[in-house]
Structures are given as C-alpha cells and as structure tokens.
Amino acid sequence: MKLCIADPPYLGRAHRYYGVGGGAAGYGRQRADEHAEASKWDQPATHVALVRQLTQDYDAWAIAMSVHSIAVYAATVPLDSRSGYRFAAWVKPDGSVPSGSRIQTSWEPVLFYVPKERRKWHSGPKVNDHLAANAGGQNFMGAKPSAWTRWVLDMLGYDPEQDTVHDLFPGSGAVTREIAQGVLL
C-alpha cells in the first residue's frame, strides 16, 4: 500500500513561520525553511485540496494540524464510523504551544484515513487514538518526535514488507529518518 504522512504549514500560521520575511524565529526554536508560496497554506482551500490529493493518490494517510484547523478538515471528510476518517490527538505533556491566548494549547489533532482492510480488530496491533509524547529536543519549527512518527504509522497499519511511505512535507527530516529505521512496532 501507498501511505503518506503530511505535516503541512498550519492554517493561519504558514506565512508567519515559513513565509519569506515572515515573523520571528518561533519562540526559542529555529525558524523553519522559508518558502515563497507559504501564504497559500493560510487559505482553507489549500488544505481541502490536500485532502483530495491524499485521498486520490494514497491508500492511507495522516495530516498533522493545529486545533484551529479542525473545522476546515472536519467539513472536508465524512466522519461517520464506517468512513475510515478519524481524528486523533498528540498531547504534549512538557508544555503548550506558545500563543497570545490565556488558554494554552498542549495538543495537536491528526486526521487519519485508514482503509477498510486495516480498520478491523484482527488487522494489526491495537493503537490508542492519542499519544502523549514530548516535543522536546527538536531544533526546527514543527519537527515531530520519533514517537509521533511511530504512532502515526501504527495508526495507518504500516507494514514495512508491503508498504511505501511518502513524507509529503519533509521539513526537518525527522519523519523520513524514523521511517528509514525500519521496524517501528
């Protein structure tokens, strides 16, 4: 099967963190790579198009996002129990995402699409729909810890013997490095 992990610039934050000449270095972390077209990711339509592309091109996939994007993604896919689309949560026990809000965000949603044959109880090990893992140790804006990559691939039912995985937004390279290590369970 063809699997994909997509960690695009987050809706409403793309130009600020990734745009040429955009904002500050990012709350003590290095600024991410600059991209001339980063501002297109600040448009909901770009995220809707991403879902369509992933659905067309891959058998299973996951998209990382901010909590402020949930409504856009939820309106894009059917969320009934038989559709294969599901939200999960990455909880960051070591702290929250800095913001100007009094209520701090300490989790990020991930939207998954898992094909029918990989949703059945006997198709692989049981996986929780949440992960508690610190983001720490990353020196690149938006980098995911190795536990996150393993969790996402477990949710997708990754089988290294028969699956290929595409890291659609390689950024720091953390996801690609983790995939290259082979067996993840």
N, C-alpha and C positions, 0 to 999 in steps of 0.2 A: 504494500500500500504506500501511497504517497502522503506523507504527513507534513504539516507546516506549523511553525511557531512564528507568530507575528507580534512584534513589540514595537508598534509604530509610535511616532511622536504623539503624545497625548493631546486630545482635543482641547483647544483653548490654551495650550502651553507650547505648541510647536515653534512658533516664531520666537517666543521668549527664550527658549532653551537651545534651539537648533538653528534659528534663522541667522543669516549673515548680519552681523552687527547687533543681534538681539541681546537682550538683558545681561544680567550679571552671571558670574561663574556658577551660581547654583548652590547656595547655602553650604559652602565649605567643600564642595566636590568640584572636580574639574568640569569645565564646560564640555558638553558633547561636541561631536563633529558639527561644523557648520554646513548647512545645506541651503542652496539658493532657493529651492522650492519648498522649504519648511512650512511656509504660511498656508499652503494648500491643506495641510493637516489640521489647521484651525477651522476648517469647514466640515460640518457634519456629512455632507455629500461624499467627501473623500473616504470617510470611514464606512459609509454604506456601500460604496463601490468596492472597498477592500473585502467586505463580507461576501459580496457577489463573486469577486475574483477567487477567493479562497474556496467557496462552495463549488465553483466551476472547475478549478484546477487541482484540487486535493481531495483525498478520501476522508481525511480527518485533519482538524486544525484547532489552534488556540490563538486567541488575541488578548494581549495584556492591555489594560486601560486604567484610567482614573475613575474614581467614583462618580465624577461629574459627566462621564460618558455613558453611563448605564442606560439612560432613557433612549439615546440615539441607537445603541446596539439592540436593546430590547424591542424597539419598534421595527427592526430590520429582519428579525427571525421569529419563527413560531416557537413559543416556549412551552408547548404542551408536553406531557410526559413521554410521548412517543416520537417526538421530532428529532431527538438526538442533540439538540442545542441545550446548553446548560451553563449557568453561571457558577463560579466557584470563587473562593476568597483566599488571597495571600495576606495573612496577618503578620505584621512586623512588630514583634514584642519589644524590640530595642528602641522604639520611638516612632514618632509620627513624621509624616511628610510636612515640612515647613510650609506654612501658609499665613495669610493675614487674618485668618478666622480664629475666633476663640475656641471653636470646636475643632480639634486637630484630627486629621485623618491618619489612622495607623493600619490601614488595609488597602489592598487593591483588588478589584474584581478581574477575573479572567473568564472570557466567553469561550466555551469549547463546542466543537461539533464532533461527535463520535458516531461512526456508522453503526447500523443496527447489529451487525455481527460482533461488534466489540462492546456492546452495551449489556449483553446477557451476563447473568451472575457466574456462569461457568467459562466465560471467555478470557479470564485472567484474574490476577490477584485483586482483592478489594482495595479501593483507594478512597480516602476521605475527600470531600468536596471543599476542604480548606487545608491550608498549610500554614503553620506557624514557623517562620524562619526569619532570622535577622538579615537585613540587607547589608550589614556591616562588611568592611573590608573592600568595598568597591571604590574605585577612584575614577569613576566615569559616570556621568549623569545617566540614570536609568538602567544601569547594569543590574542584572539579576544574579542572585547567588546560585551556586550549583544545586542546592536542594530544590530550588524553584524549577529548574530545568528537569530534574529527575521526576518531580511531582507532575509537571505538565505532561511529560512523555508517558508516565504511568497512567494518567487520566485518558490519554489517547490510545492506550493499549499497545504501545510501542513494542515491536518485535524486531530486534536487530537482524534476525535471519531473513526477514521478508520485507522490511520497511526501509524507505529512504525518508530522510527528514531534511526539510529546507528551512533555514533560519532566514526569514524574509527581510529582517532589519538587523544585520549583524552587529552594528554599533560597537560595543566593547569587545565582542568576540566571545563573551562568556558562555552563551548558549552553544555556539559552534564547538568550543573547546570541550564542553561537557559531553556533547553528542559523540565527539571523536574518541572519548574514553571507552566506548563500547557498552558493555552490560551495565544497566542502570539500576536494576532491582536489587 
